[in-house]
Amino acid sequence: MDHDRIVQVVTNLLSNAIKFTDAGGTVEVKVEEHKDRIQIVVEDNGQGISQEFMNKMWEKFHQEENASNKNKLGIVTG
């Protein structure tokens, strides 16, 4: 496991969750142990992303834009 990469991924997930959740919304972080591994889950109640963008979400340097107002939309993980 690359410690720096894990920190980067978790930081990015938290940053996106906070950035794309409206005031008064919630961001929840769960850490679960499963035998020889751990699972980190970041959940929010933000707007989410379109189904069309789901296929691109793991490619580098992609971020969805809302065509009507050019607001950035967050990535849903889980």
PADRENDO-449966 format. One record per atom (N, C-alpha, C, O, CB): x, y, z; residue number from 1; atom name; chain. Coordinates in pm, whole numbers, plus 50000, padded with zeros to 5 digits. Glycine has a CB too. Layout:
% PADRENDO-449966
<r <X,Y,Z>,NUM,'CA','A'>
...
//
This chain:
% PADRENDO-449966
<r <50084,49883,50000>,1,'N','A'>
<r <50000,50000,50000>,1,'CA','A'>
<r <50089,50124,50000>,1,'C','A'>
<r <50184,50133,50078>,1,'O','A'>
<r <49904,50000,50122>,1,'CB','A'>
<r <50059,50217,49914>,2,'N','A'>
<r <50132,50343,49905>,2,'CA','A'>
<r <50060,50446,49993>,2,'C','A'>
<r <49955,50498,49957>,2,'O','A'>
<r <50141,50392,49757>,2,'CB','A'>
<r <50119,50474,50109>,3,'N','A'>
<r <50059,50564,50208>,3,'CA','A'>
<r <50021,50698,50147>,3,'C','A'>
<r <49911,50747,50169>,3,'O','A'>
<r <50155,50585,50324>,3,'CB','A'>
<r <50112,50758,50070>,4,'N','A'>
<r <50086,50889,50012>,4,'CA','A'>
<r <49967,50888,49917>,4,'C','A'>
<r <49888,50982,49915>,4,'O','A'>
<r <50209,50939,49940>,4,'CB','A'>
<r <49954,50782,49838>,5,'N','A'>
<r <49841,50771,49744>,5,'CA','A'>
<r <49709,50753,49818>,5,'C','A'>
<r <49607,50810,49778>,5,'O','A'>
<r <49863,50654,49646>,5,'CB','A'>
<r <49710,50674,49925>,6,'N','A'>
<r <49588,50655,50005>,6,'CA','A'>
<r <49544,50789,50064>,6,'C','A'>
<r <49426,50823,50060>,6,'O','A'>
<r <49611,50550,50117>,6,'CB','A'>
<r <49639,50863,50119>,7,'N','A'>
<r <49608,50995,50174>,7,'CA','A'>
<r <49552,51085,50065>,7,'C','A'>
<r <49455,51158,50089>,7,'O','A'>
<r <49733,51059,50238>,7,'CB','A'>
<r <49611,51082,49947>,8,'N','A'>
<r <49565,51165,49835>,8,'CA','A'>
<r <49422,51129,49795>,8,'C','A'>
<r <49339,51217,49773>,8,'O','A'>
<r <49659,51150,49714>,8,'CB','A'>
<r <49392,51001,49785>,9,'N','A'>
<r <49258,50957,49745>,9,'CA','A'>
<r <49154,50999,49849>,9,'C','A'>
<r <49049,51053,49814>,9,'O','A'>
<r <49255,50804,49726>,9,'CB','A'>
<r <49183,50974,49976>,10,'N','A'>
<r <49088,51010,50081>,10,'CA','A'>
<r <49070,51162,50086>,10,'C','A'>
<r <48958,51210,50103>,10,'O','A'>
<r <49135,50956,50218>,10,'CB','A'>
<r <49177,51236,50072>,11,'N','A'>
<r <49169,51382,50071>,11,'CA','A'>
<r <49083,51430,49955>,11,'C','A'>
<r <48999,51519,49974>,11,'O','A'>
<r <49309,51443,50061>,11,'CB','A'>
<r <49101,51373,49836>,12,'N','A'>
<r <49020,51412,49720>,12,'CA','A'>
<r <48873,51378,49741>,12,'C','A'>
<r <48786,51459,49708>,12,'O','A'>
<r <49072,51343,49595>,12,'CB','A'>
<r <48844,51260,49795>,13,'N','A'>
<r <48704,51222,49820>,13,'CA','A'>
<r <48638,51317,49919>,13,'C','A'>
<r <48526,51361,49898>,13,'O','A'>
<r <48697,51078,49873>,13,'CB','A'>
<r <48709,51348,50027>,14,'N','A'>
<r <48655,51441,50126>,14,'CA','A'>
<r <48637,51582,50070>,14,'C','A'>
<r <48536,51647,50094>,14,'O','A'>
<r <48746,51446,50248>,14,'CB','A'>
<r <48736,51627,49994>,15,'N','A'>
<r <48729,51759,49934>,15,'CA','A'>
<r <48609,51771,49841>,15,'C','A'>
<r <48535,51870,49848>,15,'O','A'>
<r <48858,51788,49857>,15,'CB','A'>
<r <48589,51671,49755>,16,'N','A'>
<r <48474,51673,49664>,16,'CA','A'>
<r <48342,51667,49740>,16,'C','A'>
<r <48248,51739,49707>,16,'O','A'>
<r <48482,51556,49566>,16,'CB','A'>
<r <48335,51582,49842>,17,'N','A'>
<r <48212,51570,49920>,17,'CA','A'>
<r <48176,51703,49985>,17,'C','A'>
<r <48060,51744,49983>,17,'O','A'>
<r <48227,51462,50027>,17,'CB','A'>
<r <48274,51770,50041>,18,'N','A'>
<r <48250,51899,50106>,18,'CA','A'>
<r <48216,52006,50003>,18,'C','A'>
<r <48123,52084,50023>,18,'O','A'>
<r <48372,51942,50189>,18,'CB','A'>
<r <48290,52009,49894>,19,'N','A'>
<r <48272,52112,49792>,19,'CA','A'>
<r <48134,52105,49727>,19,'C','A'>
<r <48076,52208,49695>,19,'O','A'>
<r <48379,52099,49686>,19,'CB','A'>
<r <48082,51984,49708>,20,'N','A'>
<r <47959,51968,49632>,20,'CA','A'>
<r <47837,51935,49717>,20,'C','A'>
<r <47735,51890,49665>,20,'O','A'>
<r <47977,51862,49530>,20,'CB','A'>
<r <47848,51956,49847>,21,'N','A'>
<r <47734,51939,49937>,21,'CA','A'>
<r <47689,52078,49980>,21,'C','A'>
<r <47768,52159,50027>,21,'O','A'>
<r <47770,51850,50060>,21,'CB','A'>
<r <47560,52104,49963>,22,'N','A'>
<r <47505,52235,49998>,22,'CA','A'>
<r <47516,52260,50148>,22,'C','A'>
<r <47529,52167,50228>,22,'O','A'>
<r <47359,52246,49954>,22,'CB','A'>
<r <47511,52388,50186>,23,'N','A'>
<r <47512,52426,50327>,23,'CA','A'>
<r <47399,52352,50398>,23,'C','A'>
<r <47287,52343,50348>,23,'O','A'>
<r <47496,52581,50343>,23,'CB','A'>
<r <47430,52299,50515>,24,'N','A'>
<r <47331,52222,50590>,24,'CA','A'>
<r <47329,52075,50553>,24,'C','A'>
<r <47262,51995,50619>,24,'O','A'>
<r <47196,52280,50569>,24,'CB','A'>
<r <47403,52037,50448>,25,'N','A'>
<r <47410,51897,50405>,25,'CA','A'>
<r <47502,51818,50496>,25,'C','A'>
<r <47557,51871,50593>,25,'O','A'>
<r <47457,51887,50260>,25,'CB','A'>
<r <47518,51691,50465>,26,'N','A'>
<r <47602,51606,50548>,26,'CA','A'>
<r <47708,51535,50466>,26,'C','A'>
<r <47687,51501,50349>,26,'O','A'>
<r <47516,51505,50622>,26,'CB','A'>
<r <47822,51513,50529>,27,'N','A'>
<r <47930,51431,50474>,27,'CA','A'>
<r <47963,51330,50583>,27,'C','A'>
<r <47989,51368,50697>,27,'O','A'>
<r <48057,51518,50431>,27,'CB','A'>
<r <47963,51203,50547>,28,'N','A'>
<r <47989,51098,50644>,28,'CA','A'>
<r <48108,51014,50598>,28,'C','A'>
<r <48118,50978,50481>,28,'O','A'>
<r <47864,51008,50664>,28,'CB','A'>
<r <48197,50984,50691>,29,'N','A'>
<r <48314,50900,50663>,29,'CA','A'>
<r <48303,50775,50749>,29,'C','A'>
<r <48283,50783,50870>,29,'O','A'>
<r <48449,50977,50692>,29,'CB','A'>
<r <48316,50660,50684>,30,'N','A'>
<r <48313,50532,50756>,30,'CA','A'>
<r <48442,50456,50726>,30,'C','A'>
<r <48488,50453,50612>,30,'O','A'>
<r <48187,50447,50714>,30,'CB','A'>
<r <48498,50396,50827>,31,'N','A'>
<r <48616,50309,50811>,31,'CA','A'>
<r <48576,50173,50867>,31,'C','A'>
<r <48541,50161,50985>,31,'O','A'>
<r <48745,50368,50884>,31,'CB','A'>
<r <48581,50072,50781>,32,'N','A'>
<r <48541,49938,50822>,32,'CA','A'>
<r <48656,49840,50799>,32,'C','A'>
<r <48726,49848,50698>,32,'O','A'>
<r <48415,49892,50744>,32,'CB','A'>
<r <48673,49750,50893>,33,'N','A'>
<r <48778,49648,50882>,33,'CA','A'>
<r <48717,49519,50830>,33,'C','A'>
<r <48614,49472,50880>,33,'O','A'>
<r <48848,49625,51018>,33,'CB','A'>
<r <48781,49462,50729>,34,'N','A'>
<r <48736,49336,50668>,34,'CA','A'>
<r <48856,49242,50661>,34,'C','A'>
<r <48934,49249,50566>,34,'O','A'>
<r <48674,49360,50527>,34,'CB','A'>
<r <48870,49156,50758>,35,'N','A'>
<r <48981,49060,50765>,35,'CA','A'>
<r <49116,49127,50744>,35,'C','A'>
<r <49168,49189,50837>,35,'O','A'>
<r <48962,48949,50662>,35,'CB','A'>
<r <49175,49117,50625>,36,'N','A'>
<r <49309,49170,50601>,36,'CA','A'>
<r <49308,49302,50524>,36,'C','A'>
<r <49409,49339,50465>,36,'O','A'>
<r <49391,49069,50525>,36,'CB','A'>
<r <49196,49373,50524>,37,'N','A'>
<r <49190,49502,50453>,37,'CA','A'>
<r <49095,49596,50526>,37,'C','A'>
<r <49019,49555,50613>,37,'O','A'>
<r <49144,49482,50307>,37,'CB','A'>
<r <49101,49722,50488>,38,'N','A'>
<r <49005,49819,50541>,38,'CA','A'>
<r <48932,49883,50424>,38,'C','A'>
<r <48983,49887,50312>,38,'O','A'>
<r <49075,49928,50628>,38,'CB','A'>
<r <48814,49931,50451>,39,'N','A'>
<r <48734,49999,50350>,39,'CA','A'>
<r <48701,50137,50404>,39,'C','A'>
<r <48652,50151,50516>,39,'O','A'>
<r <48604,49919,50315>,39,'CB','A'>
<r <48728,50239,50324>,40,'N','A'>
<r <48696,50377,50361>,40,'CA','A'>
<r <48584,50423,50270>,40,'C','A'>
<r <48596,50417,50147>,40,'O','A'>
<r <48822,50471,50350>,40,'CB','A'>
<r <48475,50468,50330>,41,'N','A'>
<r <48358,50513,50254>,41,'CA','A'>
<r <48333,50659,50288>,41,'C','A'>
<r <48326,50696,50405>,41,'O','A'>
<r <48232,50425,50285>,41,'CB','A'>
<r <48320,50742,50184>,42,'N','A'>
<r <48283,50882,50202>,42,'CA','A'>
<r <48148,50900,50133>,42,'C','A'>
<r <48135,50878,50013>,42,'O','A'>
<r <48392,50981,50142>,42,'CB','A'>
<r <48048,50939,50211>,43,'N','A'>
<r <47913,50960,50158>,43,'CA','A'>
<r <47870,51103,50183>,43,'C','A'>
<r <47903,51162,50286>,43,'O','A'>
<r <47812,50860,50222>,43,'CB','A'>
<r <47795,51158,50088>,44,'N','A'>
<r <47738,51291,50107>,44,'CA','A'>
<r <47599,51292,50046>,44,'C','A'>
<r <47559,51198,49977>,44,'O','A'>
<r <47828,51400,50043>,44,'CB','A'>
<r <47527,51399,50071>,45,'N','A'>
<r <47395,51412,50011>,45,'CA','A'>
<r <47393,51525,49909>,45,'C','A'>
<r <47293,51597,49894>,45,'O','A'>
<r <47289,51435,50119>,45,'CB','A'>
<r <47506,51540,49840>,46,'N','A'>
<r <47517,51640,49734>,46,'CA','A'>
<r <47443,51599,49609>,46,'C','A'>
<r <47373,51498,49607>,46,'O','A'>
<r <47663,51665,49701>,46,'CB','A'>
<r <47457,51677,49505>,47,'N','A'>
<r <47384,51661,49380>,47,'CA','A'>
<r <47420,51532,49306>,47,'C','A'>
<r <47334,51475,49238>,47,'O','A'>
<r <47409,51779,49291>,47,'CB','A'>
<r <47543,51486,49317>,48,'N','A'>
<r <47584,51365,49246>,48,'CA','A'>
<r <47623,51393,49102>,48,'C','A'>
<r <47637,51509,49063>,48,'O','A'>
<r <47474,51262,49250>,48,'CB','A'>
<r <47640,51288,49024>,49,'N','A'>
<r <47679,51303,48884>,49,'CA','A'>
<r <47580,51229,48795>,49,'C','A'>
<r <47506,51142,48841>,49,'O','A'>
<r <47822,51252,48860>,49,'CB','A'>
<r <47582,51264,48669>,50,'N','A'>
<r <47492,51200,48573>,50,'CA','A'>
<r <47538,51058,48543>,50,'C','A'>
<r <47655,51025,48557>,50,'O','A'>
<r <47484,51283,48444>,50,'CB','A'>
<r <47444,50976,48500>,51,'N','A'>
<r <47475,50838,48463>,51,'CA','A'>
<r <47575,50835,48347>,51,'C','A'>
<r <47660,50747,48340>,51,'O','A'>
<r <47347,50762,48426>,51,'CB','A'>
<r <47564,50933,48254>,52,'N','A'>
<r <47653,50939,48137>,52,'CA','A'>
<r <47799,50957,48178>,52,'C','A'>
<r <47889,50904,48112>,52,'O','A'>
<r <47611,51053,48045>,52,'CB','A'>
<r <47822,51030,48286>,53,'N','A'>
<r <47958,51059,48328>,53,'CA','A'>
<r <48021,50944,48407>,53,'C','A'>
<r <48143,50938,48423>,53,'O','A'>
<r <47960,51184,48412>,53,'CB','A'>
<r <47938,50853,48456>,54,'N','A'>
<r <47988,50742,48539>,54,'CA','A'>
<r <48100,50664,48469>,54,'C','A'>
<r <48194,50622,48536>,54,'O','A'>
<r <47874,50646,48574>,54,'CB','A'>
<r <48093,50645,48337>,55,'N','A'>
<r <48196,50570,48265>,55,'CA','A'>
<r <48329,50643,48259>,55,'C','A'>
<r <48433,50580,48241>,55,'O','A'>
<r <48149,50541,48126>,55,'CB','A'>
<r <48327,50775,48275>,56,'N','A'>
<r <48450,50855,48266>,56,'CA','A'>
<r <48509,50890,48402>,56,'C','A'>
<r <48621,50940,48409>,56,'O','A'>
<r <48422,50983,48190>,56,'CB','A'>
<r <48437,50863,48507>,57,'N','A'>
<r <48477,50916,48637>,57,'CA','A'>
<r <48611,50864,48689>,57,'C','A'>
<r <48669,50927,48777>,57,'O','A'>
<r <48372,50885,48737>,57,'CB','A'>
<r <48661,50754,48639>,58,'N','A'>
<r <48789,50702,48685>,58,'CA','A'>
<r <48904,50742,48594>,58,'C','A'>
<r <49019,50708,48622>,58,'O','A'>
<r <48783,50551,48695>,58,'CB','A'>
<r <48875,50815,48486>,59,'N','A'>
<r <48981,50865,48399>,59,'CA','A'>
<r <49042,50989,48461>,59,'C','A'>
<r <48974,51064,48532>,59,'O','A'>
<r <48926,50895,48256>,59,'CB','A'>
<r <49170,51011,48435>,60,'N','A'>
<r <49237,51130,48488>,60,'CA','A'>
<r <49180,51257,48426>,60,'C','A'>
<r <49140,51259,48310>,60,'O','A'>
<r <49388,51121,48463>,60,'CB','A'>
<r <49179,51362,48506>,61,'N','A'>
<r <49150,51498,48461>,61,'CA','A'>
<r <49010,51516,48402>,61,'C','A'>
<r <48992,51595,48310>,61,'O','A'>
<r <49251,51540,48360>,61,'CB','A'>
<r <48913,51444,48453>,62,'N','A'>
<r <48776,51463,48408>,62,'CA','A'>
<r <48692,51517,48522>,62,'C','A'>
<r <48701,51470,48636>,62,'O','A'>
<r <48716,51331,48355>,62,'CB','A'>
<r <48610,51617,48491>,63,'N','A'>
<r <48515,51668,48587>,63,'CA','A'>
<r <48391,51710,48509>,63,'C','A'>
<r <48401,51781,48409>,63,'O','A'>
<r <48574,51787,48670>,63,'CB','A'>
<r <48276,51666,48556>,64,'N','A'>
<r <48153,51694,48486>,64,'CA','A'>
<r <48111,51838,48509>,64,'C','A'>
<r <48131,51894,48617>,64,'O','A'>
<r <48043,51597,48531>,64,'CB','A'>
<r <48051,51898,48405>,65,'N','A'>
<r <47996,52032,48417>,65,'CA','A'>
<r <47848,52027,48385>,65,'C','A'>
<r <47805,51953,48297>,65,'O','A'>
<r <48068,52131,48324>,65,'CB','A'>
<r <47771,52106,48459>,66,'N','A'>
<r <47630,52119,48432>,66,'CA','A'>
<r <47615,52219,48317>,66,'C','A'>
<r <47653,52335,48332>,66,'O','A'>
<r <47550,52165,48559>,66,'CB','A'>
<r <47562,52175,48204>,67,'N','A'>
<r <47558,52259,48085>,67,'CA','A'>
<r <47473,52384,48104>,67,'C','A'>
<r <47503,52487,48043>,67,'O','A'>
<r <47503,52179,47968>,67,'CB','A'>
<r <47370,52380,48187>,68,'N','A'>
<r <47283,52496,48202>,68,'CA','A'>
<r <47346,52611,48278>,68,'C','A'>
<r <47318,52727,48250>,68,'O','A'>
<r <47157,52455,48271>,68,'CB','A'>
<r <47432,52580,48375>,69,'N','A'>
<r <47491,52689,48453>,69,'CA','A'>
<r <47640,52673,48478>,69,'C','A'>
<r <47700,52752,48551>,69,'O','A'>
<r <47420,52701,48585>,69,'CB','A'>
<r <47701,52572,48417>,70,'N','A'>
<r <47846,52549,48427>,70,'CA','A'>
<r <47894,52527,48570>,70,'C','A'>
<r <48013,52544,48597>,70,'O','A'>
<r <47920,52666,48367>,70,'CB','A'>
<r <47804,52489,48661>,71,'N','A'>
<r <47848,52452,48796>,71,'CA','A'>
<r <47912,52314,48792>,71,'C','A'>
<r <47866,52226,48719>,71,'O','A'>
<r <47729,52454,48897>,71,'CB','A'>
<r <48017,52296,48868>,72,'N','A'>
<r <48080,52166,48876>,72,'CA','A'>
<r <47992,52072,48958>,72,'C','A'>
<r <47930,52113,49056>,72,'O','A'>
<r <48222,52177,48937>,72,'CB','A'>
<r <47988,51948,48917>,73,'N','A'>
<r <47911,51847,48989>,73,'CA','A'>
<r <48006,51748,49053>,73,'C','A'>
<r <48107,51711,48994>,73,'O','A'>
<r <47812,51774,48895>,73,'CB','A'>
<r <47976,51704,49172>,74,'N','A'>
<r <48062,51614,49246>,74,'CA','A'>
<r <48050,51470,49200>,74,'C','A'>
<r <47964,51435,49118>,74,'O','A'>
<r <48032,51623,49391>,74,'CB','A'>
<r <48136,51388,49253>,75,'N','A'>
<r <48138,51246,49222>,75,'CA','A'>
<r <48081,51169,49340>,75,'C','A'>
<r <48121,51191,49455>,75,'O','A'>
<r <48282,51198,49189>,75,'CB','A'>
<r <47991,51080,49313>,76,'N','A'>
<r <47932,50996,49417>,76,'CA','A'>
<r <48014,50868,49428>,76,'C','A'>
<r <48042,50803,49327>,76,'O','A'>
<r <47782,50965,49386>,76,'CB','A'>
<r <48050,50833,49547>,77,'N','A'>
<r <48125,50709,49567>,77,'CA','A'>
<r <48050,50623,49666>,77,'C','A'>
<r <47964,50671,49740>,77,'O','A'>
<r <48268,50737,49617>,77,'CB','A'>
<r <48081,50498,49667>,78,'N','A'>
<r <48019,50414,49767>,78,'CA','A'>
<r <48014,50271,49724>,78,'C','A'>
<r <47964,50186,49797>,78,'O','A'>
<r <47882,50462,49797>,78,'CB','A'>
//
